[in-house]
Each structure stands twice: as C-alpha cells, then as structure tokens.
Amino acid sequence: MSSNATTVTTEVASNSKVRVLFASLVGTTIEFFDFYIYATAAVLIFPHLFFPESSDGAAVLKSLATFAIAFIARPIGAAIFGHLGDRIGRKATLVAALLTMGISTVCIGLLPTYAQIGIIAPLLLALCRLGQGLGLGGEWSGAVLLATENAPEGKRAWYGMFPQLGAPIGFILATGSFLLLNAFMSEQAFMTWGWRIPFISSAILVLVGLYIRLKLHETPAFQKVLNKQKEVNVPFKEVMTKHFPMLVLGTIAAICTFVVFYLTTVFALNWGTSKLGYARGDFLGLQLIATLCFAAFIPLSAIFAEKFGRKNTSIAVCVLSALFGLCFAPLLGSGNPILVFLFLCIGLSIMGLTYGPIGTVLSEIFPTSVRYTGSALTFNLAGIFGASFAPYIATKLAENYGLGAVGLYLSLASILSLIAFLLIRETKHDDVNNQI
C-alpha cells in the first residue's frame, strides 16, 4: 500500500516539460540580465558616479574591482544555497536564490551617488554587489539541475542547454536596454537617473520568474533521495572529502568559459570605448548583434555533446579558444569596425560552444545527493579564477604589454581547461539520476 501511494504521488507531482524548460530559462535570463547591466554600468557609469575623485583609469579599475566582488561571493552563495538545495530540495532553494539576487539588483538602482553621500555610496554599491553574487551562487546550478534532472534519457545535454540560453537572452536585454536609453535620452538625463531604469525594472522579471517557479514540483532525481532518506547532513563537507578531485577538475574545466566571455564583453567594451574611440552606443550595438552568435551556438553545442560526448566536444572547443587568443591583437587591436565585429562574433561563438555543455558536465560528475553543492561550487570557483578579475587583469596586461598579452592570457586559460577535460570521465552514458 505504501509503495503504491508513493508511486501515485510521484506521478501526480511530475513536472510539465515545457514548464521545466521555461522555468530554467527564465531564471537564468533574469540572473544574467541583472549581472550584465552591472557589468555594463561598471564600465560606463559607476566610475563617474561612485568614484569621481579618482583619475579616469583608476576610477574604471575601482569600478571593476566592485564587479569582482560578486565572483568572490558566489562560492559562499554556492555553499549556502547548495546546502539548502541538497537538504530541502531544488524548488525552494531556487526561489530563495532568485529573490536574493533580484532584491540586490533593485537596490543598486535606488542607491545615492558619491556626490550625495560621499564614501558611503561605493560601500553600499559593494554591499549590493555582494548580494548579487550570493544569489547567483545558488541560482545557476539550481536552474541547470531543474532541467537535467527532469530530462528524458539521452537528452540531458539538450535540456541542460536551456538554462544556458538565458545568458545571451539576458545579455541582449541588458545591452538593448542601455542602447534604448542612450538613443532616447540626453547624456545628462542618462547619467543622472536614466541608468537606474534597467536595475529597477528587473523587479518585473523577478516576479515573472517567481510565479513560474512556485508552480513547479521537486525534481524526480531529488525526490528519490527524499524517499530513500539519503539526504547528506553536510553536503559541503561531503563534496570536499569524497569528491574533491572532481571539484578541482570541474573548476579548472570551466575557467575557459569565463575568461573568453568576459574578455569579449566587459574588457572589449572598455577597450573599444576608451582606447579605440568608439562611441558607447556604437560598440554596444556591435556587441548586441554579435550576441546572436552566442545564442545560436549554444544549441549547436548541445547537439555535439549528445552525439560526440561532453568530453570530446569541450576539448575541441578549448582548442578553438586557445587559437582565438592568438587572433586577439590583430582583430580587436585593428580598430577596424569589420575586424572588431568579426572579433566579437568569433569570441561569442566560441563562448556559445563552451557554455552550452558546461552545465551538464558539472552536474553529471556529482551524485544526486550532493549535486547542487558540487556543481554550484565548481562553477562559482571557476568564476573567481576565470572571471572575477579577468577584465582587471586584461586591462593591466593591455596597458603594459599590449593586446597580444591579453590573447596569450586567454590561450593559457583555454589550455588549462583542456587539460582538465582530458582528465574528466565521459558522462554521456551515466545513469546520473540513480547515483544517489
């Protein structure tokens, strides 16, 4: 009788595939919209409004330093939300992570500037950025698990691709919002209050995401853990003691993903508008169009990952990324609009290829009972090493040694990730939902 009741409950609580994919997609779209509007503002706005007493170069570097805070906070968020996700479930944790990031983003849009309250302004900015990082630390992994743990057999990479699509969609929405404001507002109005609109309007997206996620049930894979009472008391400790090699390899494997993206977006935007003489709207427009390449190559990477395996696909993309690093200076450094646009398209296409399967890879190398914590930690630790200071390091390298050094930086990161993928096992045929 008990077994039959459990079976009926599981069937009733099953999730609609369309709702699952949309819920995973909308969550990461909100997440990356929030993150990208900060990245754009950190280059174009915050140096002037929150660090006005520094020289132009120093103000940008200080602003980029606040950008890095979120990446440092992400592993902390990964540990906190990962613990909740592996103890009480994916659904409730996803809601909490989305709220944490959404509230932090709205608060940034309401902050007074340095001219109004002095040094307190950048401190509050850093605090809000910390909140963004904590929320993102738990959001991404939960969205990936929501998709992959509900996926039919043989389609985990395809389902795991949907939350990844939130990145280019979020980027397009973020960049598009700044482009519209730039087109329809005067410079004075934009710098005075217009820049706040994207941050505050993110509240609408958060409400949509919450509405969809609150209607979901627990994933079938984690429900098995609950039914068998196999929850791990301290998931973080379990990952560190029993799965540490996979934690290290997964972290290194994901570094290339972060470096290639933030060099072709945040760093390129700063370099293009400060050194190459592009107007803000012109360069944002080039990035916006090139982001379509990013979006197009994510599903293509999922097809490759299903057909050739996650490992082989990721190794091939790391090789492409390393070669792209050698083209960094000739393309971006030329200043020619066609070559600069080609640089952005190639870079973001490679980003799509590496980003598409990474969520599936990082989730499949851990058992269900610690999968939220393990995948969240690997992805967010990679964010520290691959993204947090990437724009800062690239800016210093470019100023002291030229763009060629920035390209070598990308090539080195790609080779490190390639080595890690060589050491990670292929998980394409693993029955990951029964690895409790």
C-alpha positions in Angstrom: 0.0 0.0 0.0 2.8 2.4 0.9 4.7 1.6 -2.3 1.6 2.2 -4.4 0.9 5.5 -2.6 4.4 6.7 -3.3 4.1 5.8 -7.0 0.9 7.7 -7.3 2.3 10.8 -5.5 5.3 10.8 -7.8 3.2 10.7 -10.9 0.9 13.5 -9.7 3.9 15.6 -8.8 5.6 15.2 -12.1 6.5 18.5 -13.9 5.4 19.6 -17.3 8.5 19.5 -19.6 7.6 22.9 -21.1 7.2 24.5 -17.7 10.5 23.0 -16.5 12.4 24.3 -19.5 10.8 27.7 -19.4 11.4 28.0 -15.6 15.1 27.1 -16.0 15.4 29.5 -18.9 13.5 32.5 -17.4 15.5 32.2 -14.1 18.9 32.4 -15.8 17.7 35.1 -18.1 16.8 37.2 -15.1 20.1 36.3 -13.4 22.2 37.3 -16.3 20.2 40.4 -17.1 20.9 41.5 -13.6 24.6 40.6 -13.9 25.2 42.2 -17.3 23.5 45.5 -16.5 26.0 45.8 -13.6 28.9 44.8 -15.9 27.9 47.5 -18.4 27.4 50.1 -15.8 30.7 49.2 -14.1 32.5 50.3 -17.3 30.3 53.2 -18.5 28.6 54.7 -15.4 29.9 53.7 -12.0 33.4 55.2 -12.5 31.9 58.6 -12.8 29.1 58.4 -10.2 30.7 56.4 -7.5 34.4 57.0 -7.9 34.6 60.6 -9.2 37.6 61.7 -7.2 39.9 59.2 -8.9 41.6 59.6 -12.3 39.7 58.1 -15.2 41.9 55.0 -15.4 41.8 54.5 -11.6 38.1 55.0 -11.4 37.5 52.3 -14.0 39.8 49.9 -12.1 38.0 50.6 -8.8 34.6 50.1 -10.5 35.9 46.8 -12.0 37.0 45.8 -8.5 33.4 46.1 -7.3 32.4 44.0 -10.3 34.8 41.3 -9.0 33.1 41.2 -5.5 30.2 39.1 -6.8 32.5 36.4 -8.1 34.2 36.2 -4.7 30.8 36.0 -3.1 29.5 33.3 -5.5 31.2 30.3 -3.8 29.8 31.4 -0.5 26.4 31.6 -2.1 27.1 28.2 -3.7 27.8 26.7 -0.3 24.7 28.2 1.3 22.2 27.5 -1.4 23.9 24.3 -2.3 23.3 23.1 1.3 19.7 24.1 1.1 19.3 22.5 -2.4 20.7 19.2 -1.3 18.9 19.2 2.0 15.4 20.6 1.4 15.1 20.5 -2.4 15.7 22.3 -5.6 12.4 24.3 -5.9 12.5 26.2 -2.6 16.2 27.0 -3.0 15.7 28.3 -6.5 13.1 30.7 -5.2 15.3 32.0 -2.4 18.3 32.5 -4.7 16.2 34.4 -7.2 14.9 36.7 -4.5 18.3 37.4 -3.1 19.7 38.4 -6.5 16.6 40.3 -7.6 16.4 42.5 -4.4 20.1 43.3 -4.6 19.7 44.4 -8.2 16.8 46.7 -7.5 18.6 48.2 -4.5 21.5 49.2 -6.8 19.1 51.2 -8.9 18.0 53.1 -5.8 21.4 53.9 -4.4 22.5 57.5 -3.8 25.7 58.5 -5.6 29.1 59.7 -4.3 28.0 63.3 -4.8 25.1 62.8 -2.5 26.5 60.8 0.4 30.3 60.5 -0.2 32.3 57.4 0.5 29.2 55.6 1.8 27.9 55.3 -1.8 30.6 53.0 -3.1 30.4 50.9 0.1 26.7 50.4 -0.4 27.4 49.6 -4.1 29.8 46.9 -3.0 27.3 45.5 -0.5 24.6 45.2 -3.2 27.1 43.6 -5.5 27.8 41.1 -2.7 24.1 40.3 -2.6 24.1 39.7 -6.4 27.0 37.3 -6.0 25.4 35.3 -3.2 22.2 34.9 -5.2 23.9 33.9 -8.4 26.0 31.4 -6.4 22.8 29.4 -5.9 20.7 30.3 -9.0 22.7 28.9 -11.9 23.2 25.4 -10.5 19.6 25.1 -9.4 18.4 26.0 -12.9 20.7 23.5 -14.5 19.6 20.7 -12.2 15.9 21.7 -12.7 16.5 21.0 -16.4 18.8 18.0 -16.4 17.1 16.1 -13.5 13.8 16.3 -15.4 15.3 15.4 -18.8 14.4 12.2 -20.6 17.2 9.7 -21.1 19.6 10.7 -23.9 18.5 14.4 -23.8 20.3 15.7 -20.7 22.7 17.9 -22.7 19.8 19.3 -24.7 17.7 20.1 -21.7 20.8 21.4 -19.9 21.3 23.8 -22.7 18.1 25.7 -22.0 19.2 27.5 -18.8 22.4 28.4 -20.7 20.3 30.2 -23.3 19.4 32.6 -20.5 22.8 34.1 -20.8 22.6 35.5 -24.3 19.0 36.5 -23.8 19.9 38.3 -20.6 22.8 39.9 -22.3 20.6 41.1 -25.2 18.0 42.5 -22.8 20.7 44.3 -20.8 22.6 45.7 -23.7 19.4 46.6 -25.5 18.0 48.5 -22.5 21.2 50.6 -22.4 21.1 51.2 -26.1 17.5 52.4 -26.0 18.2 54.7 -23.1 21.3 56.0 -24.9 19.2 56.7 -28.0 16.2 58.4 -26.4 17.8 60.3 -23.5 20.3 63.1 -23.2 23.7 62.3 -21.7 22.8 64.4 -18.7 19.5 62.6 -18.1 21.0 59.2 -18.6 23.9 59.8 -16.1 21.5 61.5 -13.6 18.7 59.0 -13.4 18.3 57.0 -16.7 20.9 54.4 -15.8 18.7 53.4 -12.8 15.8 52.1 -15.0 17.3 48.7 -16.0 18.1 47.9 -12.4 14.7 48.8 -11.0 12.8 47.3 -13.9 14.4 43.9 -13.2 11.8 43.6 -10.4 9.2 42.8 -13.1 11.3 39.9 -14.4 11.8 38.6 -10.9 8.1 38.5 -10.3 7.6 36.5 -13.5 10.3 34.1 -12.5 8.8 33.6 -9.1 5.4 33.0 -10.5 6.6 30.2 -12.7 8.9 28.5 -10.2 6.4 28.4 -7.4 4.2 26.2 -9.6 6.9 23.5 -10.0 7.3 20.3 -8.1 10.5 18.7 -6.9 12.8 17.1 -9.5 12.3 13.3 -9.8 16.0 12.7 -9.1 16.0 14.5 -5.8 12.6 13.1 -4.9 14.3 9.7 -4.9 16.8 11.0 -2.4 14.0 12.2 -0.2 12.0 9.0 -0.5 15.0 6.9 0.5 16.0 9.4 3.2 19.5 9.7 1.7 20.0 13.4 2.2 23.5 14.3 3.2 23.8 16.1 6.6 26.6 18.5 5.4 26.8 18.5 1.6 29.8 20.9 1.6 31.8 18.5 3.8 30.8 15.5 1.6 32.0 17.3 -1.5 35.3 18.4 0.0 36.1 15.0 1.4 34.7 12.5 -1.1 34.5 14.4 -4.4 37.4 16.8 -4.1 39.2 15.7 -7.3 36.0 16.3 -9.3 35.6 19.7 -7.6 39.2 20.7 -8.7 38.9 19.4 -12.3 35.4 20.8 -12.8 36.6 24.2 -11.6 39.6 24.3 -13.9 37.5 22.9 -16.8 35.0 25.9 -16.5 37.7 28.6 -16.4 37.9 28.9 -20.2 34.2 29.6 -20.3 34.5 32.6 -18.0 37.7 34.1 -19.5 36.6 34.0 -23.1 33.3 35.7 -22.3 34.4 38.5 -20.0 37.3 39.4 -22.4 35.0 39.6 -25.4 32.4 41.6 -23.4 33.5 43.7 -20.4 37.1 44.1 -21.4 36.4 44.7 -25.1 33.7 47.3 -24.2 36.1 49.2 -22.0 38.9 49.0 -24.6 36.7 49.8 -27.5 35.2 52.9 -25.9 38.4 54.2 -24.2 41.3 53.2 -26.5 39.7 52.7 -29.9 37.5 55.7 -29.8 34.1 54.0 -30.3 31.0 55.8 -29.1 29.3 53.9 -26.3 26.2 53.2 -28.4 28.2 52.1 -31.4 30.2 49.5 -29.6 27.2 48.2 -27.6 25.4 47.8 -30.9 28.2 45.6 -32.3 28.1 43.5 -29.1 24.4 43.2 -29.3 24.4 41.8 -32.8 27.4 39.5 -32.1 25.5 38.1 -29.1 23.2 36.4 -31.6 26.2 34.2 -32.5 26.4 33.3 -28.8 22.8 32.3 -28.7 23.0 30.3 -32.0 26.0 28.2 -30.9 24.6 27.1 -27.6 22.0 24.7 -29.0 24.6 23.6 -31.6 27.0 22.7 -28.8 24.2 20.6 -27.1 23.8 18.6 -30.3 27.5 18.0 -30.5 27.6 17.0 -26.8 24.7 14.5 -27.3 26.3 13.0 -30.4 30.1 13.1 -29.7 30.0 13.3 -25.9 30.5 16.1 -23.4 34.3 15.5 -23.1 35.2 15.4 -26.8 33.1 18.5 -27.6 34.6 20.5 -24.7 38.2 19.5 -25.7 37.6 20.7 -29.3 36.2 24.0 -28.1 39.1 24.6 -25.8 41.5 24.2 -28.8 39.4 26.7 -30.7 39.6 29.1 -27.8 43.3 28.8 -27.5 43.8 29.6 -31.2 41.4 32.5 -30.9 43.7 34.0 -28.3 46.4 34.4 -31.0 44.0 36.5 -33.1 43.1 38.9 -30.2 45.5 41.7 -31.1 45.2 41.6 -34.9 41.4 41.7 -34.8 40.5 43.9 -31.8 43.6 46.0 -31.9 43.0 46.9 -35.6 40.2 49.3 -34.6 38.6 48.5 -38.0 34.8 48.1 -37.5 34.6 45.0 -39.7 37.5 43.3 -37.9 36.3 44.3 -34.5 32.9 42.9 -35.3 34.5 39.7 -36.5 36.4 39.5 -33.3 33.2 39.8 -31.3 31.4 37.3 -33.4 34.2 34.7 -33.2 34.6 35.2 -29.5 31.0 34.9 -28.6 30.5 31.9 -31.0 33.3 30.1 -29.0 31.6 31.2 -25.8 28.3 29.5 -27.0 30.2 26.3 -27.8 31.9 26.1 -24.4 29.0 27.4 -22.4 26.3 25.1 -23.8 27.6 21.8 -22.3 29.3 23.1 -19.2 26.2 22.9 -17.0 25.6 19.3 -18.0 29.2 18.4 -17.4 29.4 19.9 -14.0 26.1 18.4 -12.8 26.8 14.9 -14.2 30.2 14.5 -12.4 28.5 14.6 -8.9 25.9 12.2 -7.4 22.3 13.5 -6.8 22.7 13.8 -3.0 25.4 16.5 -3.4 24.9 17.6 -7.0 23.6 21.0 -6.1 26.5 21.8 -3.9 29.1 20.2 -6.1 28.1 21.8 -9.4 27.5 25.2 -7.8 30.9 25.2 -6.1 32.8 24.2 -9.3 31.0 26.8 -11.5 31.4 29.6 -9.0 35.0 28.8 -8.0 35.7 28.9 -11.7 34.1 32.3 -11.7 36.7 33.6 -9.2 39.7 32.3 -11.2 38.2 32.9 -14.7 36.1 36.0 -14.4 36.3 38.0 -11.2 39.5 39.8 -12.1 39.6 38.9 -15.8 38.7 42.4 -17.0 41.1 44.0 -14.5 44.0 41.6 -15.4 43.3 42.1 -19.1 43.3 45.9 -18.7 46.6 45.9 -16.9 48.2 43.5 -19.4 46.9 45.5 -22.4 48.2 48.8 -20.9 51.6 47.4 -20.0 52.3 44.8 -22.7 49.7 45.3 -25.4 46.7 43.3 -26.6 48.8 40.3 -27.6 49.4 39.6 -23.9 45.7 39.6 -23.4 45.3 37.0 -26.1 48.0 34.8 -24.5 46.1 35.1 -21.2 43.1 33.6 -23.0 45.1 30.9 -24.7 46.7 29.9 -21.4 43.2 29.7 -19.7 42.0 27.6 -22.6 44.9 25.1 -22.3 44.3 24.7 -18.6 40.7 23.9 -19.2 41.6 21.5 -22.0 43.9 19.5 -19.6 41.1 19.3 -17.0 38.7 17.9 -19.6 41.2 15.3 -20.6 41.2 14.1 -17.0 37.4 14.2 -16.5 35.5 11.0 -17.4 32.9 10.9 -20.2 29.4 11.1 -18.5 27.2 10.8 -21.6 26.0 7.3 -20.8 25.9 7.6 -17.0 22.6 7.0 -15.3 23.1 10.1 -13.2 19.6 10.2 -11.7 20.2 6.9 -9.9 23.6 8.0 -8.5 22.3 8.8 -5.0 
